[in-house]
């Protein structure tokens, strides 16, 4: 197990290194000149050159990359060209919105996906089970922006229960208001991701129903439902763990869009604004941090899957 964990950790570091190169290079081919943006529209070529030199943008690309990546192991993701604030500091501040949003979204997805997925499979020959499957397929195809707008219309415009946009200035010092501001965004992401999870759980549960060990348990006197719950769901759970890794990545991507829609001061909204202002150190730091989160989640999912599945522990 230790050997496997070290191997996966090495692959994680390698993946992060490759991602850092791709992020750095892709940002340098974007149109626009950040030095001219900072210097102003009326700046002379000499002034723009001076700004570029002061920011270190006149150095060779390999030197700029080495300077940036050398600070990553120390937790230094660079400094914003616009504000002069360390990128790590701004990420930590915005994560106070994005992390709770992702956690709430994942909770909603689990509540929607797992129990209703099992119920849909168990009631596949009933109207309720069929209805759950049809609704899940419809929700999974809904664009996240449209879903968010519909939730705003229902819960903010018609019912007036929840705020349509924004986040309290007091932040989490007013936890009630902060939580209310995140409910609609979390529902928007969580319901759609939950619908996708429901379809997978339903399929995995139906597959488990036909396995020999479930039929054997039923032949020994257990009802088919009891046999499935006792012997089939643990195997379904192993598959669900793997899918959850992909769900978390989907939630992170969805947060970028949802934070714009609901004007939440999180990492996603900050990223969009920094791309527009060509703040390259911030953008590359934010992208590397998000990529690292996705890779770490995949690493943890692989470890948990190997710990829970004895068949994988037998593989070298």
N, C-alpha and C positions, 0 to 999 in steps of 0.2 A: 504493500500500500504506500509506503514511504517513497519507494522508487517511482511509482506511478505519479504520486503527487509532485515530486521533483521534476519529472518529465513534463507534466502538464504546466508546472510553474515556468519551466524554461520556454515552453511554447507560448505562454502568455506574454513573457517578456519579449520574445521574438516578434510576436504579433503587434505588440505595442510599439516596438522599434520601427517595424515596417509602416505602421499607421502614422507614426510621427513624420517619416520621410514623405509619405504621400500627402499628408496635411500641409506640411511646409512648402512642398513644391507646388501643389495645386493653388495655394493662396498667392504665390508669387506670379502666377500667370493671369490673375484676375486683372481686368482693366482698371485704370485709375492710379493716381500717385498720392500716397498718404502725405508725403512731404509738402506737396502743393496744397493739399487740403488744410494742413495745419498752418502753412505760411499765409494762406488767404488768396483770394482770387486776383488781387492786384499786386501780388509779390513779384519781384523781378527774378530772372533766372539765377542771379547770384544769391539772392535770399533763399530761394528754394534749395539750391545746392548746399548752402550753409545749414539749413534745417535738416537736410538729408544726412549730412555729415554728423551733426550733433546727435541724431537718432541712431547712428550706426548703420544706416541703410545703404551707405556707399561701399560697405565692406563686401568681399566676395560672398556668394551664397553659402558656400561650404563653411565659411567662418561664422556667418550669422546662425546657421543651423547648429554648429558645434557650441556656440555660446548659449543658445537656447536649450538644447538637449542636455548640456552639461549641468544645468541647474535643476532639471526634473527630478533626479534621485534625491535631492535635498528638499523637494517640495516647492521649488522656485519655478513657476511657470512663466516668468517674465514680468514686465511692467507695462501697463497701458500707455500707449503713445499719446492718448488724448488727456487722460486724467492724471497720469503719473502714479497711479495706485497699483500695488502688486496685484497680479491677476489672481493669485491664490486667495487674497483677502476678499476681493469682489466675488469670487466663486463661493466662498464660505458664506458670505452675506446673502447671496441670491439662493443658495441651497436651502435656506430656512423656509423658502416657499416651495421650491421644486421637490425637495425630498418628501415633505408631508403630502404634497399633491400626488406624487408617485405611490406613496404608501397607501393613501386612501383609494386611489384608482385600482391598485392591486387587490385591496380588500374587497372592493365592489366586484371586481372580476372573479375572485374566488367564490364569493357568495352567489353570484349569478351562474358561474360556470359549473362548479362541481356538484352541488346538490341537484340542480335542475337537469344537469346532464345525466346523472344517474337515474333520476325520476323519469326523464324522457325515454331512456333505454328500457327501464322496467315496465313502462306503460306504452310501449311502442305499438301495441295492438289496440290501444284505447284512444279516444279523441283527445284527451289531455296531453298524452305523450306526443301525438302527431302535431298538435298545436304548438307545443314547446319547440319542436324541431323546425317547424315552418317559421315561427317568430325569430328563432336564432339565426336561421339562414338570411332572413330579411334584415335583421339588425347588423349582421356581419358585413353586409354590402353597403351600409349607410355611410356616407362620408362624414368624418368626425366634425367638420365645420357645420354641416347641415344639422347634425344631431345636437350640437351645442346651441345653435340658434333656436331649434324647436324647444329645447329644455328652458331656454331663457323666456320664450314666449309663454310657455305653460306656467312655470313656477315663479317667474318674476313679473311678467306683464299681466297675465290673467289672474293668478292667485296672489301675487305679491308676497310670497313666503320668503324668497331668497334674493340677495342682491344680484343684479344682472352682470356687473363688472366690478373690477377694482379689488384692492386689498387695503385693510385699515392702516392708516399712518402709524398707529401705535404698534403694529405688527403683532407678535405673539404675547405682548404684554396685556393684550385684550384677547384672550384665547377664544372666547365665544364668537366674537366678530370675525376673527381670523378663520375659524373653522367654518362658519357660515359662508365666507367668501370662497372657500375651496370645495363646497359640496357640489355645486353644479359642474365645475370643471372635472371633478373626480368622477361624477356620474357619467359625464360625456365620454370620457376615456374608458372607464371601468365597464360600462354596459356593453360597449362595442367589443372590447377585448374579452369580456365575459361571454358574449355570444359566440365568439370564435372558440373559446375554451369549452363551452357547452357542447358544441358540435364534436370536438375531439373526444371529450369525456364520454359522450353518448356512443361514438363509434368504438372506443376502447372497451366500454362496458359491454356492448353487444358482442364484441369479439371474445370477451372473457366468458360470457354466458355459454358459448359453444365449446369451451375447453374441457378436456377429459376430467380434470380435477374437480370442476364444478359439477359435472354430471355424476361423478363418483360420490361426491358429498350428498347430492340429492338422492342417489340410490340408497344411501345409508340411513335415510329418514328425514333429512333436512328438506325444507321447502326450497324451491329453486331460488326464491328471493333471499332466504337465509344463507343458502350455500354461496350465492354470489357475494353477499355482504361479508361473509366470513372468510372466503377463500379467493374470490375474484378481485375484490377492490384493492387489496394490497398490491397486486400486480398492475392494476390500472393506475395506482398511485405512482409507481415507478415511471410509467410513461408520462404522467401528468407533470412530474418534476422536470423532465426534460423540456416539455412544452412551456413550462413557466419561465424558463430562461429566455425563450423567444418572446414570451408575453412581456417580460420586463423591458426588453429592448424596444418592443412596440410601444410600451407606455412612455419610455423616454423620448422616442420620436414624436409621439402624440402630444407630449407636454410642450414641445417647441411651438406647435400650431395653437394649442389650447391657451397657452399663456398670452399669445397675441390676441386671440379672440376675446378673452376675458380680462385683458390688460393686467395680468398678474406680474409683479416684479420678480420673476424667476430667471433661471439660467437660460431658458429658451428664448425669452423675450430679449434678454441682454445680448444673446448671440446674434439675433436678427439685427439689432441696432448696431452692434459692433461691425458686422459685415457691411452695413450701409456706410459706416464712417471709416471703413478701411483701417480699423485698429488691429493690425495684423498680429501683434503679440497676444492680445486678448483673445482673438478668434482662434488662433492655433492652440492656445492654452485651454480654452473652453472645449474645443473639439477633441483634444487629446484626453481631457478629463472625462468627457462623455464616452469616448471610445474605451478608456480604461475601465469605466464602470461596467460596460457591456461585457468586456473580456473577463473581468473578475467574476461577474455573475455566472458566465459560462464555466469558468474554472470551478466555482463552488458547486454548481449543479452537477458537474462531472464527478466531483469527489463524493457528494451525497449519494448520487446514483450508484457509485461503486461500493460505498459502505452498506447500502441497503440491499443491493442485489448480490447474493452469494455467487451467482454464476459468473459475474464479472470479476470477482476476487480470485477466481480460479485461472483467469487469463493473465499471462505474464505482462 
